[in-house]
Amino acid sequence: MTENGHRRGRKAGPLRARLSAPFGLATVVALGLSLAAPLSASAEEISSEPFTGASVDEAKWYGGPYTPGDPTGFACLTAAAGAEGPLKKCQKPVGEKAGEGALRLTTNSKKQNGYVISRKAIPARAGMKFSVDFAVYSPGRPGDPADGISLMLLDGTAEMPKKSGQNGAGLGYVGLEGGYLGVGLDVYGNFTSDDFDAAGGLNGRTPNSITVRGAAAVDNPMVATYKSTRLLAADGAKNRAEARRTAIVELSHEGVMKVSIDFHDGRPVREVIEPVDLDEIKGQPKVPDSLRIGIAASTGNSTAIHEVWNGKIESLDPNLSTSVLPKGPVNAGEPAEFELTTTNDKLAGPTTGEVVTTQTFPEGVKPVAASGDGWTCTIAGQTVTCKRPGTGADALKPGDSYPPVKVKTEVAADAKGDKNVTSQATTPGSPPKQPDTSSFTVTPAKDPALVVTTKPVGDVVGGAPAVYQIDVANKPDAGATNGEVKVVRTFPEGVKPINAVGEGWTCKIDGQTVTCTRPGTGSDVLNPGNSYPPISIGTQVDDDAKGPLEGSTEATSGGKGTGPVKDTTDVKPAPAKDPNLSVVTKPKGDVIAGKPAQFTIDVSNAPEAGPTTGRTTVSRTFPEGVTPVKAAGDGWQCAIVGRTVTCQHDGVIAPGKKAPTITIDTKVDAGATGQLEGWTDLSTPGDPNAGNRVFDTFVVKEDAGQLIDCGGWITSSTRAAQCEE
C-alpha cells in the first residue's frame, strides 16, 4: 500500500474473529478536510512545552516513577543538569545547552522505554490540536532503527500510571493504565502486527506504518493503520535535526480524530489517519469526558534514540467551506437564483472573527442582487462579497452552517453548457486553501423563431413612389435572439429601392436587395413575443410596372432562420398622363432690315408627360416690320393671316419627343430696327399649359449695303445729313 494509493486508516479486519461485534472503524470517512497545515499562530494555545531547556514545569507534565539504576530507562531532558530522573537529567548525561535540548524517551539501548503525560485533563469535546516534533535515529549503530513512538490519549479521570506500557512492539502504550487511544509511529512495524499482547493486527510486521490502537481495557485492539512510503526514521540520520518529523493529532468538538505527519522533505504535510469518529468505534469503551495527552517510546532487541520536542496543545481553528447551488434549473435568457452555504467543518473550531465570503460567477451569469439572514452583501462585476460578525452569538460552531446567501442572477441568452462558480469563506485562523468550485449546467435557450412580414404602405401605382414596411417579431414560444439579426429584402424588377431606415437598424442597398442588421444580443435582444421597430423602405415604381409582382424577405438570428418569405404586390397601372408641350421660336440666322428672314418653331413633349391625344395647334404672331410669307413643316398644316401663322399637327407627340420643325419665311421691312418681340401660342387637348403664350425677342440688324463713310463714322443713308453737318 503506497501513499499514491491514498488508502489511509484502513479497518483492522482480523479483529472481527475475536469480538462478538465487528471491531474497527464503523466509519472511517474523508470529510472534505484539507491536508493538515503547519500550526497556525491564530489558534489559542492551551499548553506548550518545548522540552529544550534544563527543566520542565512538573506541575503540568508527568514522567512516572523511577528507581535509580532501573535499566528500562525513563524520559529525560538532554539539556538538564543535577539529579537524574524522569523529566530531569538522563542516566547517560548528554550535556546539551539549555534551549538546544529535547525530551529523550529512550537511549540507543535495548529494552528501554520512557513516557510523559500532561497533568491537565482536557474536556474530550473541547476540540484540540496536539503537535510535537520527533526524531528516531541510531548514530553509530547500523541496522533497522526501532521501535517507534506512540502518541497517546488517556482517560482524564484515571490515576497517573505507575509504569509505561509494553516495551518493543507495544511502543510504551499497549497495556498502559488509563490508555484510551494510541497512535503508533511504528518504525519497526510490530505495533501493527497480531503477534504480541494486543488484540488483532496484520500478519507479520509492517515497517514504517502509522497505526491506531484502542483502549487498554479491551486489550488495545487495532483500529486503523496506514503504510507510509515516506520514512518515519530518516535513513542514515546521525542527529535529531536530520531525523526531524512533526506529528499532529487533531480531536474535534464532535469527537472526530485525525493524524498528520510533516516529513520535512519539501512535500506537503501528509494526512496519514483519515478522520475517525471515536463515538463510532465498535467495541471501544465510551469516550471519556476528559483526556490527557501522552507520549511514549520503546526499544526491544533493535534500538534507536527516540526524542521529542516542541510539544504544543492548541484549540482548533475554524475550517470553512462553501457551496453554491442553483435553486432549480438554470436556463439561458432567464433569471436564475443561487444559494451559497457556508459550513464549518466538524473537525474544526468555532469562528472567532469576521466571516467574509466571495462568490465569482462565470461570464454569462451576472449577479444582480444578494441577501441572506445576518449577511451584508455587495456586488462588483461578477463577484458577490458577503460579510457577517462571526463572533459571540454569531460564531459558527463546528459542523454548523450559516443561513444561506441567496443570489439573483441574469443569465445571458447565449449562455450554455457546464459552468463553475468559485467561492471561498475566510475568517481569522481559517487555514488558507484553494477556493471551492461548484458546478452547474446552463440549459441552452430555445432558438428564436423570427416572423417577418413585408407589405406596402398604401397602394403601389406604376410610375409613382411607394413605401414598404418590414416587421420582425419573435414567436411567443421561441427563445430569445442570440446573435446578429439580419433582414434581407429582395424587390422584384420594376420596384427599385431608394432608401431604407429603421430605429436600431443599419441598412444598405445593393441593386434590388436591401440588407438591414442589428446586434440581437445584450440590450438589443428580442425576447419571445416581442417585435423590433419596423424597417421603412422607400421605392420608385416603374411607369410600366404591373402586378402582381413577387418579392422575398428573410430574417435570421445568429445565422439561423426559416428561409425566405415570399410576398406579392399588386401594382396598379399608372394613370394616363396629360401631354405637357413646350414651344421654342427663334430666327434661323441674322434678321436684317430690308431682307428676307427665316424662323423655326420646335414643339416638344416633356419626358414625364403623357403623349398627345389630339390635334396640336401652334399660332405664331410676328411683330410690326416682320411679315410671314410662307410656313411649312412635315405633318403640319399651316395658314397665314396677316402677321399670324397658324399650324396644326394631328400626329402623336410622345413623351420626351419633338414634333417636326416648322419653318416660316418672312419679309423684314427696310425700316425695321432694334429688338422686336413676337409670341407663340401652343395648345393640344389635355395640356395643362394650353393657352399659355410664349414671348420671344430678336434683333433686327441694319443692312450693311446701305451704310456710307462719313470720315470715320459709318451710318445709314438716313443719317447722311449728319455727315454733311
Disulfide bonds with the S-S distance in Angstrom:
Cys76-Cys90 1.89
Cys377-Cys386 2.12
Cys507-Cys516 2.06
Cys638-Cys647 2.06
Cys710-Cys723 1.19
